[in-house]
Amino acid sequence: MIWQPRDVGLIAEVSHVRQKGMSTATLSTKGQLVIPTRFRKALSLQPGDELQLTLEGRRLVLERKSPRRAKLAPGKFGRPVLVAPSGAPRMTTATVNAMLDELS
């Protein structure tokens, strides 16, 4: 199994994982495969994430089906608050204001 992420932002993290050597996994009788922790952490994969499977020659490529996005959630005082997904870069006030300007 070889991870080949399509998200440019993940390439540096995945390169760091590859330097540590390859990992192997065993397919269960149910056809399930466990992704090693170091790969899940490097790609910020969490339970419930959907992955897209593609065959490229004799390689199985796994990709996140859709990128995680920030969501609006009810805040402490009932106002909506923008919540970034885990592993996302820190958002600044300027970034949030630019996003809000695009919506209006």
MIVEXVO-644938 format. One record per atom (N, C-alpha, C): residue number from 1; residue in one letter; chain; atom name; x, y, z. Coordinates in steps of 0.02 Angstrom, whole numbers. Example, Ala and Ser with C-alpha at 12.3 -4.5 7.8 and 13.67 -1.06 7.14 Angstrom:
<sites>
+-----+---+---+----+--------+--------+--------+
!   k ! r ! c !  a !     c1 !     c2 !     c3 !
+-----+---+---+----+--------+--------+--------+
!   1 ! a ! A !  N !    660 !   -284 !    390 !
!   1 ! a ! A ! CA !    615 !   -225 !    390 !
!   1 ! a ! A !  C !    660 !   -165 !    390 !
!   2 ! s ! A !  N !    642 !   -112 !    354 !
!   2 ! s ! A ! CA !    684 !    -53 !    357 !
!   2 ! s ! A !  C !    645 !      2 !    394 !
+-----+---+---+----+--------+--------+--------+
</sites>
This chain:
<sites>
+-----+---+---+----+--------+--------+--------+
!   k ! r ! c !  a !     c1 !     c2 !     c3 !
+-----+---+---+----+--------+--------+--------+
!   1 ! m ! A !  N !     42 !    -58 !      0 !
!   1 ! m ! A ! CA !      0 !      0 !      0 !
!   1 ! m ! A !  C !     44 !     62 !      0 !
!   2 ! i ! A !  N !     34 !    106 !    -47 !
!   2 ! i ! A ! CA !     74 !    167 !    -52 !
!   2 ! i ! A !  C !     27 !    226 !    -50 !
!   3 ! w ! A !  N !     40 !    272 !     -4 !
!   3 ! w ! A ! CA !      1 !    333 !      0 !
!   3 ! w ! A !  C !     27 !    383 !    -50 !
!   4 ! q ! A !  N !    -17 !    408 !    -93 !
!   4 ! q ! A ! CA !      2 !    461 !   -140 !
!   4 ! q ! A !  C !    -51 !    515 !   -136 !
!   5 ! p ! A !  N !    -45 !    561 !    -87 !
!   5 ! p ! A ! CA !    -96 !    612 !    -77 !
!   5 ! p ! A !  C !    -99 !    660 !   -136 !
!   6 ! r ! A !  N !   -159 !    684 !   -149 !
!   6 ! r ! A ! CA !   -169 !    733 !   -202 !
!   6 ! r ! A !  C !   -166 !    804 !   -175 !
!   7 ! d ! A !  N !   -175 !    811 !   -109 !
!   7 ! d ! A ! CA !   -171 !    878 !    -78 !
!   7 ! d ! A !  C !    -98 !    899 !    -73 !
!   8 ! v ! A !  N !    -81 !    955 !   -105 !
!   8 ! v ! A ! CA !    -12 !    978 !   -104 !
!   8 ! v ! A !  C !     13 !    991 !    -34 !
!   9 ! g ! A !  N !    -30 !   1015 !     11 !
!   9 ! g ! A ! CA !    -10 !   1030 !     79 !
!   9 ! g ! A !  C !     11 !    969 !    119 !
!  10 ! l ! A !  N !     -7 !    910 !     98 !
!  10 ! l ! A ! CA !      9 !    850 !    135 !
!  10 ! l ! A !  C !     74 !    818 !    113 !
!  11 ! i ! A !  N !    102 !    838 !     57 !
!  11 ! i ! A ! CA !    161 !    805 !     30 !
!  11 ! i ! A !  C !    220 !    808 !     77 !
!  12 ! a ! A !  N !    233 !    865 !    108 !
!  12 ! a ! A ! CA !    291 !    870 !    154 !
!  12 ! a ! A !  C !    283 !    823 !    213 !
!  13 ! e ! A !  N !    223 !    817 !    240 !
!  13 ! e ! A ! CA !    211 !    773 !    297 !
!  13 ! e ! A !  C !    220 !    700 !    277 !
!  14 ! v ! A !  N !    195 !    682 !    218 !
!  14 ! v ! A ! CA !    200 !    613 !    196 !
!  14 ! v ! A !  C !    272 !    596 !    180 !
!  15 ! s ! A !  N !    310 !    642 !    153 !
!  15 ! s ! A ! CA !    381 !    629 !    140 !
!  15 ! s ! A !  C !    417 !    613 !    204 !
!  16 ! h ! A !  N !    398 !    648 !    258 !
!  16 ! h ! A ! CA !    429 !    636 !    323 !
!  16 ! h ! A !  C !    414 !    565 !    347 !
!  17 ! v ! A !  N !    354 !    541 !    334 !
!  17 ! v ! A ! CA !    335 !    473 !    354 !
!  17 ! v ! A !  C !    373 !    422 !    313 !
!  18 ! r ! A !  N !    381 !    434 !    249 !
!  18 ! r ! A ! CA !    416 !    386 !    206 !
!  18 ! r ! A !  C !    488 !    376 !    226 !
!  19 ! q ! A !  N !    520 !    426 !    256 !
!  19 ! q ! A ! CA !    589 !    420 !    277 !
!  19 ! q ! A !  C !    598 !    368 !    331 !
!  20 ! k ! A !  N !    545 !    353 !    368 !
!  20 ! k ! A ! CA !    548 !    305 !    422 !
!  20 ! k ! A !  C !    543 !    233 !    397 !
!  21 ! g ! A !  N !    533 !    221 !    333 !
!  21 ! g ! A ! CA !    528 !    154 !    307 !
!  21 ! g ! A !  C !    456 !    135 !    292 !
!  22 ! m ! A !  N !    450 !     77 !    260 !
!  22 ! m ! A ! CA !    383 !     53 !    240 !
!  22 ! m ! A !  C !    351 !     17 !    298 !
!  23 ! s ! A !  N !    285 !     13 !    296 !
!  23 ! s ! A ! CA !    246 !    -25 !    344 !
!  23 ! s ! A !  C !    207 !    -77 !    305 !
!  24 ! t ! A !  N !    191 !   -131 !    339 !
!  24 ! t ! A ! CA !    148 !   -181 !    307 !
!  24 ! t ! A !  C !     85 !   -188 !    349 !
!  25 ! a ! A !  N !     32 !   -210 !    316 !
!  25 ! a ! A ! CA !    -31 !   -222 !    350 !
!  25 ! a ! A !  C !    -60 !   -286 !    321 !
!  26 ! t ! A !  N !   -101 !   -320 !    360 !
!  26 ! t ! A ! CA !   -130 !   -383 !    339 !
!  26 ! t ! A !  C !   -205 !   -373 !    328 !
!  27 ! l ! A !  N !   -229 !   -398 !    273 !
!  27 ! l ! A ! CA !   -300 !   -395 !    256 !
!  27 ! l ! A !  C !   -338 !   -446 !    299 !
!  28 ! s ! A !  N !   -391 !   -424 !    332 !
!  28 ! s ! A ! CA !   -429 !   -470 !    375 !
!  28 ! s ! A !  C !   -475 !   -514 !    332 !
!  29 ! t ! A !  N !   -505 !   -563 !    363 !
!  29 ! t ! A ! CA !   -551 !   -607 !    327 !
!  29 ! t ! A !  C !   -613 !   -569 !    303 !
!  30 ! k ! A !  N !   -627 !   -512 !    333 !
!  30 ! k ! A ! CA !   -683 !   -470 !    311 !
!  30 ! k ! A !  C !   -662 !   -420 !    257 !
!  31 ! g ! A !  N !   -599 !   -422 !    236 !
!  31 ! g ! A ! CA !   -574 !   -376 !    185 !
!  31 ! g ! A !  C !   -554 !   -308 !    214 !
!  32 ! q ! A !  N !   -546 !   -304 !    279 !
!  32 ! q ! A ! CA !   -528 !   -240 !    311 !
!  32 ! q ! A !  C !   -453 !   -233 !    316 !
!  33 ! l ! A !  N !   -430 !   -171 !    312 !
!  33 ! l ! A ! CA !   -359 !   -156 !    316 !
!  33 ! l ! A !  C !   -350 !   -100 !    366 !
!  34 ! v ! A !  N !   -304 !   -108 !    413 !
!  34 ! v ! A ! CA !   -292 !    -56 !    462 !
!  34 ! v ! A !  C !   -235 !    -12 !    437 !
!  35 ! i ! A !  N !   -248 !     54 !    435 !
!  35 ! i ! A ! CA !   -197 !    102 !    415 !
!  35 ! i ! A !  C !   -154 !    117 !    476 !
!  36 ! p ! A !  N !    -89 !    106 !    472 !
!  36 ! p ! A ! CA !    -46 !    117 !    531 !
!  36 ! p ! A !  C !    -53 !    188 !    559 !
!  37 ! t ! A !  N !    -47 !    193 !    625 !
!  37 ! t ! A ! CA !    -56 !    256 !    661 !
!  37 ! t ! A !  C !    -14 !    312 !    632 !
!  38 ! r ! A !  N !     49 !    299 !    616 !
!  38 ! r ! A ! CA !     92 !    354 !    593 !
!  38 ! r ! A !  C !     67 !    384 !    527 !
!  39 ! f ! A !  N !     35 !    343 !    484 !
!  39 ! f ! A ! CA !      7 !    370 !    422 !
!  39 ! f ! A !  C !    -57 !    408 !    437 !
!  40 ! r ! A !  N !    -99 !    382 !    482 !
!  40 ! r ! A ! CA !   -161 !    417 !    500 !
!  40 ! r ! A !  C !   -145 !    485 !    530 !
!  41 ! k ! A !  N !    -95 !    487 !    574 !
!  41 ! k ! A ! CA !    -76 !    551 !    605 !
!  41 ! k ! A !  C !    -46 !    599 !    553 !
!  42 ! a ! A !  N !     -4 !    575 !    509 !
!  42 ! a ! A ! CA !     28 !    618 !    459 !
!  42 ! a ! A !  C !    -24 !    650 !    412 !
!  43 ! l ! A !  N !    -78 !    614 !    399 !
!  43 ! l ! A ! CA !   -130 !    639 !    354 !
!  43 ! l ! A !  C !   -191 !    666 !    390 !
!  44 ! s ! A !  N !   -187 !    668 !    457 !
!  44 ! s ! A ! CA !   -244 !    692 !    498 !
!  44 ! s ! A !  C !   -308 !    653 !    483 !
!  45 ! l ! A !  N !   -302 !    588 !    472 !
!  45 ! l ! A ! CA !   -361 !    546 !    460 !
!  45 ! l ! A !  C !   -393 !    529 !    527 !
!  46 ! q ! A !  N !   -459 !    532 !    528 !
!  46 ! q ! A ! CA !   -496 !    517 !    589 !
!  46 ! q ! A !  C !   -552 !    469 !    573 !
!  47 ! p ! A !  N !   -578 !    433 !    624 !
!  47 ! p ! A ! CA !   -634 !    387 !    612 !
!  47 ! p ! A !  C !   -691 !    424 !    578 !
!  48 ! g ! A !  N !   -720 !    393 !    528 !
!  48 ! g ! A ! CA !   -775 !    424 !    491 !
!  48 ! g ! A !  C !   -753 !    459 !    428 !
!  49 ! d ! A !  N !   -688 !    473 !    419 !
!  49 ! d ! A ! CA !   -664 !    503 !    357 !
!  49 ! d ! A !  C !   -677 !    455 !    300 !
!  50 ! e ! A !  N !   -702 !    481 !    244 !
!  50 ! e ! A ! CA !   -713 !    439 !    186 !
!  50 ! e ! A !  C !   -651 !    442 !    141 !
!  51 ! l ! A !  N !   -630 !    383 !    117 !
!  51 ! l ! A ! CA !   -572 !    378 !     73 !
!  51 ! l ! A !  C !   -594 !    352 !      6 !
!  52 ! q ! A !  N !   -563 !    378 !    -47 !
!  52 ! q ! A ! CA !   -577 !    356 !   -115 !
!  52 ! q ! A !  C !   -521 !    308 !   -135 !
!  53 ! l ! A !  N !   -539 !    251 !   -163 !
!  53 ! l ! A ! CA !   -490 !    200 !   -183 !
!  53 ! l ! A !  C !   -484 !    200 !   -259 !
!  54 ! t ! A !  N !   -423 !    200 !   -284 !
!  54 ! t ! A ! CA !   -409 !    200 !   -356 !
!  54 ! t ! A !  C !   -353 !    151 !   -370 !
!  55 ! l ! A !  N !   -359 !    113 !   -424 !
!  55 ! l ! A ! CA !   -304 !     70 !   -445 !
!  55 ! l ! A !  C !   -264 !    107 !   -498 !
!  56 ! e ! A !  N !   -199 !    111 !   -488 !
!  56 ! e ! A ! CA !   -152 !    140 !   -536 !
!  56 ! e ! A !  C !   -101 !     86 !   -551 !
!  57 ! g ! A !  N !   -112 !     50 !   -605 !
!  57 ! g ! A ! CA !    -68 !     -7 !   -619 !
!  57 ! g ! A !  C !    -79 !    -60 !   -566 !
!  58 ! r ! A !  N !    -26 !    -78 !   -531 !
!  58 ! r ! A ! CA !    -30 !   -127 !   -477 !
!  58 ! r ! A !  C !    -30 !    -94 !   -408 !
!  59 ! r ! A !  N !    -43 !    -29 !   -406 !
!  59 ! r ! A ! CA !    -44 !      8 !   -343 !
!  59 ! r ! A !  C !   -115 !     27 !   -324 !
!  60 ! l ! A !  N !   -129 !     21 !   -260 !
!  60 ! l ! A ! CA !   -192 !     45 !   -233 !
!  60 ! l ! A !  C !   -179 !    113 !   -201 !
!  61 ! v ! A !  N !   -214 !    163 !   -226 !
!  61 ! v ! A ! CA !   -205 !    231 !   -201 !
!  61 ! v ! A !  C !   -266 !    251 !   -160 !
!  62 ! l ! A !  N !   -254 !    274 !    -99 !
!  62 ! l ! A ! CA !   -307 !    296 !    -55 !
!  62 ! l ! A !  C !   -303 !    372 !    -48 !
!  63 ! e ! A !  N !   -360 !    405 !    -57 !
!  63 ! e ! A ! CA !   -362 !    478 !    -50 !
!  63 ! e ! A !  C !   -423 !    497 !     -8 !
!  64 ! r ! A !  N !   -418 !    551 !     27 !
!  64 ! r ! A ! CA !   -476 !    577 !     62 !
!  64 ! r ! A !  C !   -528 !    595 !     10 !
!  65 ! k ! A !  N !   -591 !    572 !     19 !
!  65 ! k ! A ! CA !   -642 !    583 !    -31 !
!  65 ! k ! A !  C !   -656 !    657 !    -41 !
!  66 ! s ! A !  N !   -663 !    693 !     13 !
!  66 ! s ! A ! CA !   -673 !    765 !      7 !
!  66 ! s ! A !  C !   -633 !    799 !     62 !
!  67 ! p ! A !  N !   -605 !    856 !     46 !
!  67 ! p ! A ! CA !   -565 !    890 !     97 !
!  67 ! p ! A !  C !   -609 !    912 !    156 !
!  68 ! r ! A !  N !   -581 !    910 !    215 !
!  68 ! r ! A ! CA !   -619 !    935 !    273 !
!  68 ! r ! A !  C !   -621 !   1010 !    269 !
!  69 ! r ! A !  N !   -677 !   1037 !    287 !
!  69 ! r ! A ! CA !   -687 !   1109 !    285 !
!  69 ! r ! A !  C !   -707 !   1135 !    353 !
!  70 ! a ! A !  N !   -697 !   1199 !    362 !
!  70 ! a ! A ! CA !   -720 !   1231 !    424 !
!  70 ! a ! A !  C !   -796 !   1231 !    425 !
!  71 ! k ! A !  N !   -824 !   1228 !    486 !
!  71 ! k ! A ! CA !   -897 !   1226 !    493 !
!  71 ! k ! A !  C !   -919 !   1279 !    542 !
!  72 ! l ! A !  N !   -981 !   1302 !    533 !
!  72 ! l ! A ! CA !  -1010 !   1348 !    581 !
!  72 ! l ! A !  C !  -1045 !   1306 !    635 !
!  73 ! a ! A !  N !  -1030 !   1322 !    698 !
!  73 ! a ! A ! CA !  -1061 !   1288 !    754 !
!  73 ! a ! A !  C !  -1086 !   1340 !    803 !
!  74 ! p ! A !  N !  -1136 !   1322 !    843 !
!  74 ! p ! A ! CA !  -1161 !   1370 !    892 !
!  74 ! p ! A !  C !  -1108 !   1387 !    944 !
!  75 ! g ! A !  N !  -1097 !   1450 !    955 !
!  75 ! g ! A ! CA !  -1046 !   1471 !   1003 !
!  75 ! g ! A !  C !  -1072 !   1474 !   1074 !
!  76 ! k ! A !  N !  -1030 !   1496 !   1118 !
!  76 ! k ! A ! CA !  -1046 !   1498 !   1190 !
!  76 ! k ! A !  C !  -1108 !   1541 !   1204 !
!  77 ! f ! A !  N !  -1117 !   1595 !   1168 !
!  77 ! f ! A ! CA !  -1173 !   1640 !   1180 !
!  77 ! f ! A !  C !  -1226 !   1636 !   1126 !
!  78 ! g ! A !  N !  -1228 !   1579 !   1090 !
!  78 ! g ! A ! CA !  -1280 !   1568 !   1039 !
!  78 ! g ! A !  C !  -1262 !   1594 !    970 !
!  79 ! r ! A !  N !  -1209 !   1632 !    964 !
!  79 ! r ! A ! CA !  -1189 !   1657 !    898 !
!  79 ! r ! A !  C !  -1149 !   1604 !    862 !
!  80 ! p ! A !  N !  -1153 !   1601 !    795 !
!  80 ! p ! A ! CA !  -1115 !   1551 !    758 !
!  80 ! p ! A !  C !  -1039 !   1564 !    763 !
!  81 ! v ! A !  N !  -1001 !   1511 !    770 !
!  81 ! v ! A ! CA !   -929 !   1515 !    775 !
!  81 ! v ! A !  C !   -899 !   1470 !    721 !
!  82 ! l ! A !  N !   -848 !   1494 !    687 !
!  82 ! l ! A ! CA !   -815 !   1454 !    636 !
!  82 ! l ! A !  C !   -766 !   1407 !    669 !
!  83 ! v ! A !  N !   -774 !   1342 !    658 !
!  83 ! v ! A ! CA !   -732 !   1291 !    689 !
!  83 ! v ! A !  C !   -692 !   1256 !    635 !
!  84 ! a ! A !  N !   -626 !   1259 !    640 !
!  84 ! a ! A ! CA !   -583 !   1228 !    590 !
!  84 ! a ! A !  C !   -576 !   1153 !    606 !
!  85 ! p ! A !  N !   -567 !   1112 !    554 !
!  85 ! p ! A ! CA !   -557 !   1040 !    567 !
!  85 ! p ! A !  C !   -490 !   1029 !    601 !
!  86 ! s ! A !  N !   -483 !    972 !    636 !
!  86 ! s ! A ! CA !   -420 !    957 !    669 !
!  86 ! s ! A !  C !   -364 !    952 !    619 !
!  87 ! g ! A !  N !   -306 !    977 !    637 !
!  87 ! g ! A ! CA !   -249 !    975 !    592 !
!  87 ! g ! A !  C !   -245 !   1033 !    543 !
!  88 ! a ! A !  N !   -296 !   1076 !    543 !
!  88 ! a ! A ! CA !   -296 !   1133 !    497 !
!  88 ! a ! A !  C !   -250 !   1187 !    523 !
!  89 ! p ! A !  N !   -221 !   1227 !    477 !
!  89 ! p ! A ! CA !   -179 !   1282 !    500 !
!  89 ! p ! A !  C !   -221 !   1333 !    539 !
!  90 ! r ! A !  N !   -189 !   1368 !    584 !
!  90 ! r ! A ! CA !   -224 !   1417 !    625 !
!  90 ! r ! A !  C !   -252 !   1473 !    582 !
!  91 ! m ! A !  N !   -314 !   1492 !    596 !
!  91 ! m ! A ! CA !   -347 !   1545 !    558 !
!  91 ! m ! A !  C !   -338 !   1611 !    595 !
!  92 ! t ! A !  N !   -323 !   1663 !    558 !
!  92 ! t ! A ! CA !   -316 !   1729 !    587 !
!  92 ! t ! A !  C !   -379 !   1769 !    575 !
!  93 ! t ! A !  N !   -386 !   1824 !    609 !
!  93 ! t ! A ! CA !   -443 !   1868 !    600 !
!  93 ! t ! A !  C !   -448 !   1891 !    528 !
!  94 ! a ! A !  N !   -391 !   1907 !    498 !
!  94 ! a ! A ! CA !   -390 !   1931 !    429 !
!  94 ! a ! A !  C !   -415 !   1877 !    381 !
!  95 ! t ! A !  N !   -396 !   1815 !    393 !
!  95 ! t ! A ! CA !   -419 !   1760 !    350 !
!  95 ! t ! A !  C !   -494 !   1751 !    356 !
!  96 ! v ! A !  N !   -519 !   1752 !    417 !
!  96 ! v ! A ! CA !   -592 !   1744 !    428 !
!  96 ! v ! A !  C !   -630 !   1802 !    396 !
!  97 ! n ! A !  N !   -606 !   1863 !    404 !
!  97 ! n ! A ! CA !   -639 !   1921 !    374 !
!  97 ! n ! A !  C !   -640 !   1916 !    298 !
!  98 ! a ! A !  N !   -585 !   1892 !    268 !
!  98 ! a ! A ! CA !   -583 !   1884 !    195 !
!  98 ! a ! A !  C !   -634 !   1832 !    173 !
!  99 ! m ! A !  N !   -641 !   1778 !    211 !
!  99 ! m ! A ! CA !   -690 !   1727 !    194 !
!  99 ! m ! A !  C !   -761 !   1754 !    199 !
! 100 ! l ! A !  N !   -774 !   1793 !    251 !
! 100 ! l ! A ! CA !   -841 !   1823 !    260 !
! 100 ! l ! A !  C !   -857 !   1873 !    205 !
! 101 ! d ! A !  N !   -806 !   1910 !    182 !
! 101 ! d ! A ! CA !   -816 !   1958 !    127 !
! 101 ! d ! A !  C !   -835 !   1922 !     63 !
! 102 ! e ! A !  N !   -806 !   1861 !     52 !
! 102 ! e ! A ! CA !   -824 !   1823 !     -7 !
! 102 ! e ! A !  C !   -896 !   1800 !     -6 !
! 103 ! l ! A !  N !   -922 !   1787 !     54 !
! 103 ! l ! A ! CA !   -991 !   1763 !     60 !
! 103 ! l ! A !  C !  -1042 !   1819 !     50 !
! 104 ! s ! A !  N !  -1024 !   1881 !     64 !
! 104 ! s ! A ! CA !  -1072 !   1935 !     59 !
! 104 ! s ! A !  C !  -1074 !   1968 !     -9 !
+-----+---+---+----+--------+--------+--------+
</sites>
